[in-house]
Amino acid sequence: MFDFVRNNKRVMQGLLLVIIVPSFVFVGLESYQSGDAGAGVATVDGKKITQQEWEEAQRRQIDQARQMMGPQFDQKMFETAEAKQTILNNLVGERAIDAELNRAQLTVGDQALAKYISNIQIFRKPDGSFDKEAYQAWLASQGMTGPMFDQRLRRDMAVQHLAGSIQATAFAPRTVTTRLSNINDQQREVQELQFPIATYLPQVKVTDEMVKAYYDKNAQMFQIPEQVKAEYVVFDSSTVEGQVQVSDAEVLDYYNKNLKAYTTPEQRTASHILINLARDAKPTDQAAAKAKAEAVLAQVRANPANFAEIAKRESQDPGSAQAGGDLGVVEKGLFVKPVEDAIYGLKEGETSGLVQSEFGYHVIKVTKIVPSTQKSLDAAKEQIAADLKKQKMSAKYSELANVFGETVYDQSDSLKPVADKLKLQIQTADNLTRTPNPALGEAPFNNAKFLAALFSNDAIKNKRNTEAVEVAPTVLVAGRVVEFRPASKRALADVEAAIRQRVTLEEAARLARQAGEAKLNAVKASGDATGFGDTKVLSRTTPPTINQVAAIAALKADVSKLPAYVGVEVPGQGYSVVRIGKVSQPAQLDEARRKQEATQISELAGQQAMVDYVEALKVKAKAKVSVKGSELGNSDNGQ
């Protein structure tokens, strides 16, 4: 019962994230659209969601699923009207949550935000310090500034806090978890009686009439779809690479103009001890907090080497106290100004006096200072050359891609002109159909867009080149039909042997089922166990001891009256009748597993509570969806 939850915990946890549709996903941070373009498909809190935003949300979900699922990813599951509608509903839920965050003025403080960013793994160096260069490079790769990133991250941290508080209110009664665990542990003693197909094969006589009837009734099975033999050319980045060079002079010029990018600023690592003080604290509380801070400062000055131990014992900052007050690498703008000024005013190993901020009183120690360094031209040369070549290739690719598209269109009766002009190879593919062949994988000619162009009337009837089709990023394909073969039906003589074999098996399976059902009716009336196999024990927590299909049926069977019987057809094998003689609980229960199951059930209850809360927020925000999933246009969806 719990196998799915246990084996797919990551999927179950992901369901809630899909419902919320967070803006911040580290595998790809997507910016939201302005909401001003295109017709509205929904409104939330008086603001519209555009068709463009809907399509962007779908692409975002596809990208995330592709990265999570890898080779198991199937884009078709996102192309149904139901999937599109779900994504729109999720987008509405996200906007309803944003509206609630704004109404309640829920946000995340600067200190919590800074600590979260400094702990993000991809922004940390091998020694654990904050890697500002990696941070800035990542921002640049996403087309974002620091403030933009902070704003998005604040929102997502607030959503996480909100979700956590809602889920914490849900619980599953012990009677429910115990009942479910009892069902999971339940053991059933069973005996199986099989009616194999092989037993009935000698009784089957397949006539020519039966073969013809099967052929006529299942005509679609024997259809050969229309096919083409085609020529095609591929234009991609490899075509451009050999035409682009970067000189030493260009590398030097770039280095001199961008020296700042190759300068590593001074880095400081600091620790602190915080004595909390509320902004609206009474004078007596202020005096008490200051006295406490002064006493801590006296301890530090008396034993400077014991700063970390004193911080663990005295600091009231939950984020750093257990780490001995360690704040990690300090960067400009990460901390409130009084704390930052104190850190940058100390030498390595020095300890400050009392520093007051909006959070209370701090005692600060600078534990390490790494001076600023400048990467040499020789060290940066290889990367600069690669970056410049990438820029040049991008420009050259755009230029030659236009040449490729224009040539296949202007000289549409042959692919030779474009092949000669760009030094491309004309290749051939046969037996192509309107839909991609899974066996051909990601071959450029096996792309749905390209095949649609290849099977257009102009390409088939007039033998003209297709347009240039983008089948992958920086990969264009154009083709032309060499030979077209209309749809046809395989002759009966060609498939007669296969049909005769299939009909024989189906008839034998029918006879096995008839015999099995007759036996099932008889034993239900008599309770007889004659002919059944040895007694075996079935449980939902252990591998099946009989045929899996029969085991599932036996575990689902009504056992209010024993012995109980159940019959089931086993595809490709025959028919099984199962006798259930006894139902019991194991003598020794696995309490650790039961506790884990109770936790999983509570987690699911929490997730459902969040789903219900989001639905309530939609009502509160007067959310209204004005279109259906089937109305979303056929965009490329990230292909």
C-alpha positions as CSV (number, residue, x, y, z in Angstrom):
1,M,0.0,0.0,0.0
2,F,2.8,2.4,0.9
3,D,5.2,1.3,-1.8
4,F,4.3,4.1,-4.1
5,V,4.8,6.8,-1.4
6,R,8.0,5.1,-0.2
7,N,9.5,4.6,-3.6
8,N,8.3,7.9,-5.1
9,K,8.8,10.3,-2.1
10,R,10.5,12.9,-4.3
11,V,7.6,12.8,-6.7
12,M,5.1,13.2,-3.9
13,Q,7.0,16.1,-2.4
14,G,7.2,17.6,-5.9
15,L,3.4,17.6,-6.3
16,L,3.1,20.5,-3.8
17,L,5.8,22.5,-5.6
18,V,3.9,22.0,-8.9
19,I,0.7,23.3,-7.3
20,I,2.5,26.4,-6.0
21,V,4.6,26.9,-9.2
22,P,7.4,28.7,-7.5
23,S,9.3,31.4,-9.5
24,F,12.7,30.2,-8.1
25,V,13.8,26.8,-9.3
26,F,17.6,26.5,-9.3
27,V,17.7,24.3,-12.4
28,G,16.4,27.3,-14.3
29,L,15.1,30.6,-12.9
30,E,12.5,32.0,-15.2
31,S,11.3,35.6,-15.0
32,Y,7.6,36.3,-15.1
33,Q,6.2,38.2,-18.0
34,S,4.8,41.7,-17.6
35,G,1.2,40.6,-17.9
36,D,0.4,43.4,-20.4
37,A,0.8,41.5,-23.6
38,G,-1.9,39.3,-25.1
39,A,-5.4,38.6,-24.1
40,G,-6.2,37.6,-20.5
41,V,-6.9,33.9,-19.9
42,A,-7.6,34.3,-16.2
43,T,-7.9,37.0,-13.5
44,V,-6.6,36.9,-9.9
45,D,-7.1,39.7,-7.4
46,G,-8.1,42.0,-10.3
47,K,-5.0,41.3,-12.3
48,K,-5.0,39.3,-15.5
49,I,-2.9,36.3,-16.6
50,T,-2.1,36.5,-20.3
51,Q,-1.9,33.8,-22.9
52,Q,1.8,34.4,-23.1
53,E,2.3,33.8,-19.4
54,W,0.3,30.6,-19.6
55,E,2.5,29.3,-22.4
56,E,5.6,30.4,-20.6
57,A,4.4,28.5,-17.5
58,Q,3.9,25.4,-19.6
59,R,7.5,25.6,-21.1
60,R,8.8,26.1,-17.5
61,Q,7.1,22.9,-16.3
62,I,8.4,21.0,-19.4
63,D,11.9,22.1,-18.8
64,Q,11.8,21.2,-15.1
65,A,10.2,17.8,-15.8
66,R,12.9,17.1,-18.5
67,Q,15.7,17.8,-16.1
68,M,14.2,15.8,-13.3
69,M,13.1,12.7,-15.3
70,G,16.0,12.5,-17.8
71,P,15.5,9.6,-20.3
72,Q,12.1,8.8,-18.9
73,F,10.7,12.2,-19.8
74,D,7.8,12.1,-22.2
75,Q,6.7,15.5,-23.5
76,K,3.3,14.2,-24.7
77,M,2.0,14.1,-21.2
78,F,2.2,17.9,-21.2
79,E,0.4,18.3,-24.5
80,T,-3.1,17.2,-23.4
81,A,-5.8,19.6,-22.7
82,E,-6.0,18.4,-19.1
83,A,-2.2,19.0,-18.6
84,K,-2.5,22.5,-20.0
85,Q,-5.5,23.3,-17.9
86,T,-3.7,22.0,-14.7
87,I,-0.8,24.3,-15.4
88,L,-3.2,27.3,-15.8
89,N,-4.9,26.4,-12.6
90,N,-1.5,26.1,-10.9
91,L,-0.6,29.5,-12.2
92,V,-3.8,30.9,-10.8
93,G,-2.9,29.3,-7.4
94,E,0.5,30.9,-7.5
95,R,-0.9,34.4,-8.1
96,A,-3.5,33.8,-5.3
97,I,-0.6,33.1,-3.0
98,D,1.3,36.2,-4.1
99,A,-1.8,38.3,-3.4
100,E,-2.1,36.8,0.1
101,L,1.6,37.5,0.8
102,N,1.1,41.1,-0.3
103,R,-2.0,41.5,1.8
104,A,-0.4,40.0,4.9
105,Q,2.9,41.8,4.2
106,L,4.8,38.5,4.7
107,T,8.4,38.9,3.8
108,V,11.9,37.7,4.7
109,G,14.5,39.9,6.5
110,D,17.8,40.9,5.0
111,Q,19.8,38.7,7.4
112,A,17.9,35.6,6.7
113,L,18.1,36.2,3.0
114,A,21.9,36.8,3.1
115,K,22.5,33.7,5.1
116,Y,20.3,31.6,2.6
117,I,22.2,33.0,-0.4
118,S,25.6,32.4,1.2
119,N,24.7,28.7,1.9
120,I,23.6,27.9,-1.7
121,Q,26.0,25.2,-2.7
122,I,26.8,26.4,-6.2
123,F,27.8,29.8,-4.7
124,R,30.4,28.2,-2.4
125,K,34.0,27.4,-2.9
126,P,35.6,24.1,-2.0
127,D,36.7,25.5,1.3
128,G,33.1,26.5,2.1
129,S,33.5,30.2,1.6
130,F,31.1,32.3,-0.5
131,D,32.2,32.5,-4.2
132,K,31.2,36.0,-5.3
133,E,32.5,35.4,-8.8
134,A,30.3,32.3,-9.3
135,Y,27.4,34.2,-7.9
136,Q,27.8,37.1,-10.3
137,A,28.4,34.8,-13.2
138,W,25.2,32.9,-12.4
139,L,23.2,36.1,-12.2
140,A,24.6,37.2,-15.6
141,S,23.7,33.8,-17.1
142,Q,20.1,34.3,-16.0
143,G,20.0,37.9,-17.2
144,M,19.4,39.1,-13.6
145,T,20.7,41.7,-11.2
146,G,21.3,41.1,-7.5
147,P,18.2,43.1,-6.4
148,M,16.1,41.1,-8.9
149,F,17.4,37.9,-7.6
150,D,16.8,39.0,-4.0
151,Q,13.2,40.0,-4.7
152,R,12.4,36.6,-6.3
153,L,14.2,34.7,-3.5
154,R,12.4,36.6,-0.8
155,R,9.1,35.7,-2.4
156,D,9.9,32.0,-2.6
157,M,11.3,31.8,1.0
158,A,8.1,33.5,2.1
159,V,6.0,30.9,0.2
160,Q,8.1,28.1,1.8
161,H,7.5,29.5,5.3
162,L,3.7,29.9,4.5
163,A,3.5,26.3,3.2
164,G,5.4,24.9,6.2
165,S,3.0,26.7,8.7
166,I,-0.1,25.4,6.8
167,Q,1.2,21.8,6.6
168,A,2.1,21.8,10.2
169,T,-1.5,22.3,11.2
170,A,-2.6,19.0,9.5
171,F,-2.4,15.6,11.2
172,A,-3.6,12.1,10.6
173,P,-5.5,10.4,13.6
174,R,-3.6,7.4,15.1
175,T,-6.6,5.2,14.4
176,V,-6.3,5.9,10.7
177,T,-2.6,5.3,10.5
178,T,-2.9,2.1,12.6
179,R,-5.8,0.9,10.4
180,L,-3.8,1.5,7.2
181,S,-0.7,-0.2,8.7
182,N,-2.8,-3.2,9.8
183,I,-4.0,-3.5,6.2
184,N,-0.5,-3.2,4.9
185,D,0.8,-5.9,7.3
186,Q,-2.2,-8.3,6.8
187,Q,-1.2,-11.8,5.7
188,R,-3.4,-14.1,3.7
189,E,-2.9,-17.8,3.3
190,V,-3.8,-18.8,-0.3
191,Q,-3.8,-21.7,-2.7
192,E,-3.7,-21.3,-6.4
193,L,-5.3,-23.4,-9.2
194,Q,-4.0,-22.5,-12.7
195,F,-5.6,-23.1,-16.1
196,P,-2.7,-22.6,-18.5
197,I,-3.3,-21.6,-22.1
198,A,-1.0,-24.5,-23.2
199,T,-3.4,-27.1,-21.8
200,Y,-6.1,-25.9,-24.3
201,L,-4.0,-25.3,-27.4
202,P,-4.7,-28.9,-28.8
203,Q,-8.4,-28.2,-28.6
204,V,-8.3,-25.2,-30.8
205,K,-9.0,-25.5,-34.6
206,V,-8.6,-22.3,-36.5
207,T,-10.5,-22.1,-39.8
208,D,-9.8,-19.9,-42.8
209,E,-13.1,-18.2,-42.0
210,M,-11.8,-17.3,-38.5
211,V,-8.6,-15.9,-40.0
212,K,-10.5,-13.8,-42.6
213,A,-12.9,-12.5,-39.9
214,Y,-10.0,-11.4,-37.7
215,Y,-8.3,-9.7,-40.7
216,D,-11.5,-7.8,-41.6
217,K,-12.3,-6.8,-38.0
218,N,-8.8,-5.6,-37.2
219,A,-8.0,-3.8,-40.4
220,Q,-6.1,-1.0,-38.6
221,M,-3.6,-3.5,-37.3
222,F,-2.5,-4.2,-40.9
223,Q,-2.4,-0.7,-42.2
224,I,0.9,0.6,-43.7
225,P,1.0,4.4,-43.2
226,E,2.0,6.7,-46.0
227,Q,5.7,6.9,-46.2
228,V,8.4,9.0,-48.0
229,K,12.0,8.7,-49.0
230,A,13.6,12.1,-48.5
231,E,16.8,14.0,-48.9
232,Y,17.8,16.4,-46.2
233,V,20.7,18.8,-45.1
234,V,21.6,19.8,-41.6
235,F,22.9,23.2,-40.6
236,D,24.3,23.5,-37.1
237,S,27.1,25.2,-35.1
238,S,29.7,22.7,-36.4
239,T,29.2,24.3,-39.8
240,V,30.2,27.7,-38.4
241,E,33.0,26.7,-36.0
242,G,35.8,26.4,-38.6
243,Q,35.0,29.8,-40.0
244,V,35.6,31.7,-36.7
245,Q,39.0,32.6,-35.3
246,V,40.1,34.7,-32.3
247,S,43.5,36.6,-32.4
248,D,45.9,37.2,-29.5
249,A,45.3,41.0,-30.0
250,E,41.6,40.5,-29.5
251,V,42.2,38.6,-26.3
252,L,44.5,41.3,-25.0
253,D,42.1,44.1,-25.9
254,Y,39.2,42.3,-24.1
255,Y,41.4,41.6,-21.0
256,N,42.4,45.3,-20.7
257,K,38.9,46.5,-21.1
258,N,37.5,44.1,-18.5
259,L,40.2,44.0,-15.8
260,K,37.6,44.3,-13.1
261,A,36.1,41.0,-14.1
262,Y,39.4,39.3,-13.4
263,T,39.9,40.9,-10.1
264,T,39.0,38.9,-7.0
265,P,38.1,41.5,-4.3
266,E,39.2,41.1,-0.7
267,Q,37.2,38.5,1.2
268,R,36.5,38.6,4.9
269,T,35.2,35.8,7.1
270,A,33.6,36.8,10.4
271,S,31.7,35.5,13.4
272,H,29.4,37.3,15.8
273,I,27.5,36.9,19.0
274,L,24.0,38.5,19.0
275,I,22.0,39.6,22.0
276,N,18.5,40.2,20.7
277,L,16.6,43.4,21.2
278,A,13.2,44.2,19.8
279,R,12.8,47.6,18.0
280,D,10.0,48.6,20.3
281,A,11.7,47.3,23.5
282,K,11.1,49.2,26.8
283,P,13.9,51.1,28.4
284,T,14.3,48.4,31.1
285,D,14.6,45.7,28.4
286,Q,17.1,47.8,26.5
287,A,19.2,48.2,29.6
288,A,19.0,44.5,30.4
289,A,20.0,43.5,26.8
290,K,22.9,46.0,26.8
291,A,24.1,44.7,30.2
292,K,24.0,41.1,29.0
293,A,25.9,42.1,25.8
294,E,28.6,43.9,27.9
295,A,29.0,40.9,30.1
296,V,29.5,38.7,27.0
297,L,32.0,41.2,25.6
298,A,33.9,41.0,28.8
299,Q,34.0,37.2,28.5
300,V,35.3,37.5,24.9
301,R,38.0,40.0,25.9
302,A,39.1,37.8,28.8
303,N,39.3,34.7,26.5
304,P,39.6,35.8,22.8
305,A,40.5,32.3,21.7
306,N,37.2,31.0,23.1
307,F,35.0,33.2,20.9
308,A,33.3,30.2,19.3
309,E,32.5,28.5,22.6
310,I,31.1,31.7,24.0
311,A,29.0,32.2,20.9
312,K,27.5,28.7,21.2
313,R,26.6,29.4,24.8
314,E,25.5,33.0,24.7
315,S,24.5,34.0,21.2
316,Q,20.8,34.4,20.5
317,D,21.1,34.2,16.7
318,P,19.6,30.8,15.9
319,G,21.2,30.8,12.4
320,S,24.8,31.0,13.6
321,A,25.0,30.2,17.3
322,Q,25.5,26.4,17.0
323,A,28.3,27.1,14.4
324,G,30.2,29.2,16.9
325,G,28.8,32.4,15.5
326,D,30.3,31.8,12.1
327,L,28.8,34.1,9.4
328,G,30.8,32.7,6.6
329,V,32.3,35.0,4.0
330,V,31.0,38.5,4.3
331,E,30.2,40.5,1.1
332,K,29.2,44.1,0.7
333,G,25.5,44.5,1.1
334,L,24.8,41.2,2.7
335,F,24.5,42.5,6.3
336,V,22.9,45.5,7.9
337,K,25.2,48.6,7.8
338,P,26.4,48.8,11.4
339,V,27.5,45.1,11.3
340,E,29.1,45.5,7.8
341,D,30.9,48.7,8.9
342,A,32.3,47.0,12.0
343,I,33.5,44.0,10.0
344,Y,35.3,46.1,7.4
345,G,36.8,48.2,10.2
346,L,38.6,45.3,11.9
347,K,41.9,43.6,11.2
348,E,42.2,39.8,11.0
349,G,41.7,38.3,14.5
350,E,40.4,41.5,16.0
351,T,37.2,41.7,18.0
352,S,34.8,44.7,18.0
353,G,33.2,46.5,20.9
354,L,29.4,46.4,21.2
355,V,27.8,47.1,17.8
356,Q,24.1,48.0,17.9
357,S,21.8,47.2,14.9
358,E,18.1,46.8,14.4
359,F,18.4,43.2,15.7
360,G,20.2,44.0,18.9
361,Y,23.8,44.1,20.2
362,H,26.6,42.3,18.4
363,V,30.1,41.3,19.3
364,I,32.0,40.8,16.1
365,K,35.3,39.0,15.3
366,V,37.0,39.0,11.9
367,T,38.5,35.5,11.6
368,K,40.2,35.7,8.2
369,I,41.0,38.2,5.5
370,V,42.0,37.1,2.0
371,P,43.6,40.0,0.1
372,S,42.4,41.1,-3.4
373,T,44.1,39.2,-6.3
374,Q,44.3,39.9,-10.0
375,K,44.1,37.0,-12.5
376,S,46.9,37.2,-15.1
377,L,46.4,37.4,-18.8
378,D,48.0,34.0,-19.2
379,A,45.6,32.5,-16.7
380,A,42.6,34.1,-18.3
381,K,43.6,33.8,-21.9
382,E,42.0,30.4,-22.7
383,Q,38.7,31.3,-21.2
384,I,38.6,34.7,-22.9
385,A,39.4,33.2,-26.3
386,A,36.6,30.6,-25.8
387,D,34.1,33.3,-24.8
388,L,35.1,35.6,-27.7
389,K,34.8,32.6,-30.1
390,K,31.4,31.8,-28.7
391,Q,30.3,35.4,-29.3
392,K,31.6,35.4,-32.8
393,M,30.1,32.0,-33.6
394,S,26.7,33.3,-32.4
395,A,26.9,36.2,-34.8
396,K,28.2,34.1,-37.6
397,Y,25.6,31.4,-37.0
398,S,22.8,34.0,-37.3
399,E,24.3,35.3,-40.5
400,L,24.6,31.9,-42.1
401,A,21.3,30.6,-40.8
402,N,19.6,33.4,-42.8
403,V,21.6,32.3,-45.8
404,F,20.5,28.7,-45.3
405,G,16.8,29.6,-44.9
406,E,16.8,31.9,-47.9
407,T,18.6,29.5,-50.2
408,V,16.4,26.5,-49.5
409,Y,13.4,28.7,-50.1
410,D,14.6,30.7,-53.2
411,Q,16.1,27.6,-55.0
412,S,13.4,25.2,-53.8
413,D,13.7,22.6,-56.5
414,S,17.0,21.1,-55.1
415,L,19.1,21.0,-52.0
416,K,22.3,21.1,-54.0
417,P,22.6,24.9,-54.1
418,V,22.5,25.3,-50.3
419,A,24.8,22.3,-49.8
420,D,27.4,23.7,-52.2
421,K,27.2,27.2,-50.7
422,L,27.6,26.2,-47.1
423,K,29.6,23.0,-47.7
424,L,26.8,20.7,-46.3
425,Q,26.3,17.0,-47.0
426,I,23.0,15.9,-48.6
427,Q,21.8,12.8,-46.7
428,T,18.9,10.4,-47.3
429,A,16.3,8.8,-45.0
430,D,13.7,6.3,-46.1
431,N,10.4,4.9,-44.6
432,L,9.6,8.2,-42.9
433,T,6.0,8.6,-41.6
434,R,4.1,11.6,-40.4
435,T,4.9,10.9,-36.8
436,P,8.4,10.4,-35.3
437,N,9.6,6.8,-34.9
438,P,10.8,6.2,-31.3
439,A,13.4,3.7,-32.5
440,L,15.2,6.5,-34.4
441,G,15.6,8.7,-31.3
442,E,16.6,12.3,-31.8
443,A,17.8,12.0,-35.4
444,P,17.2,15.4,-37.0
445,F,14.9,14.0,-39.7
446,N,12.8,12.3,-36.9
447,N,11.5,15.5,-35.6
448,A,7.7,16.2,-35.5
449,K,8.1,19.7,-37.0
450,F,10.3,18.6,-39.8
451,L,8.1,15.6,-40.6
452,A,5.0,17.9,-40.7
453,A,6.9,20.1,-43.2
454,L,8.0,17.1,-45.2
455,F,4.4,15.8,-45.5
456,S,2.9,19.1,-46.6
457,N,1.1,19.3,-49.9
458,D,3.8,21.5,-51.4
459,A,6.6,19.1,-50.5
460,I,4.8,15.9,-51.6
461,K,3.0,17.1,-54.7
462,N,5.4,19.7,-56.0
463,K,8.6,18.1,-54.7
464,R,9.7,21.5,-53.3
465,N,12.2,21.9,-50.5
466,T,10.8,22.3,-47.1
467,E,11.4,25.5,-45.2
468,A,14.4,25.5,-42.7
469,V,13.0,23.8,-39.6
470,E,14.6,24.3,-36.2
471,V,14.7,20.8,-34.7
472,A,16.9,21.7,-31.7
473,P,18.7,24.8,-30.5
474,T,21.1,25.9,-33.3
475,V,20.1,23.0,-35.5
476,L,18.2,23.7,-38.7
477,V,17.1,21.0,-41.2
478,A,15.6,21.3,-44.7
479,G,14.5,18.4,-46.9
480,R,12.7,17.4,-50.0
481,V,10.6,14.3,-50.9
482,V,12.3,11.9,-53.3
483,E,9.6,9.3,-53.3
484,F,6.1,9.2,-51.8
485,R,4.2,6.0,-51.0
486,P,0.5,6.3,-50.1
487,A,-1.1,4.4,-47.2
488,S,-1.9,0.8,-48.0
489,K,-3.0,-2.4,-46.3
490,R,-0.9,-5.5,-46.0
491,A,-2.3,-8.5,-48.0
492,L,-4.0,-11.3,-46.1
493,A,-1.5,-13.8,-47.5
494,D,1.4,-11.8,-45.9
495,V,-0.1,-11.8,-42.4
496,E,-2.1,-15.1,-42.4
497,A,0.4,-17.0,-40.4
498,A,0.6,-14.4,-37.7
499,I,-3.2,-14.0,-37.5
500,R,-3.6,-17.8,-37.2
501,Q,-1.2,-17.9,-34.3
502,R,-2.9,-15.0,-32.6
503,V,-6.4,-16.5,-33.0
504,T,-5.1,-19.8,-31.7
505,L,-3.8,-18.2,-28.5
506,E,-7.0,-16.1,-28.1
507,E,-9.2,-19.2,-28.5
508,A,-7.0,-21.2,-26.0
509,A,-7.2,-18.3,-23.5
510,R,-11.0,-18.2,-23.9
511,L,-11.3,-21.9,-23.2
512,A,-9.0,-21.5,-20.2
513,R,-11.1,-18.7,-18.9
514,Q,-14.3,-20.7,-19.4
515,A,-12.8,-23.7,-17.5
516,G,-11.5,-21.4,-14.7
517,E,-14.8,-19.6,-14.3
518,A,-16.7,-22.9,-14.1
519,K,-14.3,-24.1,-11.4
520,L,-14.7,-20.8,-9.5
521,N,-18.5,-21.1,-9.5
522,A,-18.2,-24.7,-8.3
523,V,-15.8,-24.1,-5.4
524,K,-17.7,-21.0,-4.2
525,A,-20.7,-23.3,-3.7
526,S,-18.8,-26.2,-2.2
527,G,-15.8,-24.7,-0.4
528,D,-13.8,-27.6,-1.8
529,A,-10.0,-27.2,-1.9
530,T,-9.4,-30.2,-4.1
531,G,-6.9,-29.5,-7.0
532,F,-5.4,-26.4,-5.5
533,G,-1.7,-26.0,-4.9
534,D,0.3,-25.7,-1.7
535,T,-0.7,-23.1,0.9
536,K,1.4,-19.9,0.6
537,V,1.3,-16.6,2.4
538,L,0.7,-13.3,0.7
539,S,1.4,-9.8,2.1
540,R,1.5,-6.3,0.8
541,T,4.9,-5.8,2.3
542,T,6.7,-8.9,0.7
543,P,7.2,-10.1,-2.9
544,P,4.2,-12.2,-4.2
545,T,4.6,-16.0,-3.7
546,I,2.2,-16.7,-6.6
547,N,1.6,-15.1,-10.0
548,Q,1.6,-11.3,-9.5
549,V,-1.8,-10.7,-11.2
550,A,-3.4,-13.4,-9.1
551,A,-1.7,-12.1,-6.0
552,I,-3.1,-8.6,-6.5
553,A,-6.6,-10.0,-7.0
554,A,-6.3,-12.1,-3.9
555,L,-5.2,-9.1,-1.8
556,K,-8.1,-7.1,-3.0
557,A,-10.7,-9.9,-2.5
558,D,-13.5,-9.6,0.1
559,V,-12.5,-11.8,3.0
560,S,-15.5,-11.2,5.3
561,K,-16.4,-14.8,4.8
562,L,-13.7,-17.6,4.6
563,P,-12.8,-19.5,2.6
564,A,-13.0,-16.8,-0.1
565,Y,-12.3,-17.4,-3.8
566,V,-11.3,-15.1,-6.6
567,G,-10.7,-15.7,-10.3
568,V,-8.5,-13.6,-12.6
569,E,-7.4,-13.8,-16.2
570,V,-3.6,-13.7,-16.5
571,P,-2.7,-12.1,-19.8
572,G,-0.7,-14.4,-22.0
573,Q,-0.7,-17.3,-19.5
574,G,-4.3,-18.4,-18.8
575,Y,-6.6,-18.2,-15.9
576,S,-6.1,-18.5,-12.1
577,V,-8.5,-19.4,-9.3
578,V,-7.2,-18.4,-5.8
579,R,-8.5,-19.8,-2.6
580,I,-8.0,-17.6,0.5
581,G,-8.2,-19.8,3.7
582,K,-7.0,-17.6,6.5
583,V,-6.3,-13.9,7.2
584,S,-4.0,-12.9,10.1
585,Q,-1.5,-10.3,11.4
586,P,2.2,-11.2,11.7
587,A,3.3,-12.2,15.2
588,Q,6.1,-9.5,15.2
589,L,5.2,-6.0,13.9
590,D,7.8,-3.8,12.3
591,E,7.3,-0.7,14.5
592,A,9.9,1.3,12.8
593,R,8.2,0.9,9.4
594,R,4.8,1.6,11.0
595,K,6.2,4.9,12.4
596,Q,7.6,5.8,9.0
597,E,4.2,5.1,7.4
598,A,2.5,7.3,10.0
599,T,4.9,10.1,9.1
600,Q,4.3,9.6,5.4
601,I,0.5,9.7,5.9
602,S,0.9,12.9,8.0
603,E,3.0,14.4,5.2
604,L,0.3,13.7,2.6
605,A,-2.3,15.2,5.0
606,G,-0.2,18.3,5.2
607,Q,0.1,18.5,1.4
608,Q,-3.6,18.2,1.1
609,A,-4.1,20.9,3.7
610,M,-1.9,23.2,1.5
611,V,-3.9,22.3,-1.6
612,D,-7.1,23.2,0.2
613,Y,-5.6,26.4,1.5
614,V,-4.6,27.5,-2.0
615,E,-8.1,26.8,-3.2
616,A,-9.4,29.0,-0.5
617,L,-7.0,31.7,-1.5
618,K,-8.3,31.5,-5.1
619,V,-11.8,32.2,-3.8
620,K,-10.5,35.1,-1.6
621,A,-8.7,36.6,-4.6
622,K,-11.9,36.2,-6.8
623,A,-9.9,34.1,-9.3
624,K,-11.6,33.4,-12.6
625,V,-10.4,31.2,-15.4
626,S,-11.8,32.2,-18.8
627,V,-10.4,29.5,-21.1
628,K,-10.0,25.8,-21.3
629,G,-6.8,23.8,-21.8
630,S,-7.9,22.8,-25.3
631,E,-7.8,26.5,-26.3
632,L,-4.1,26.8,-25.7
633,G,-2.4,27.1,-29.2
634,N,0.0,24.5,-30.5
635,S,3.2,26.3,-29.5
636,D,6.6,24.5,-29.7
637,N,6.5,23.9,-26.0
638,G,10.2,24.0,-25.7
639,Q,11.1,21.5,-28.3
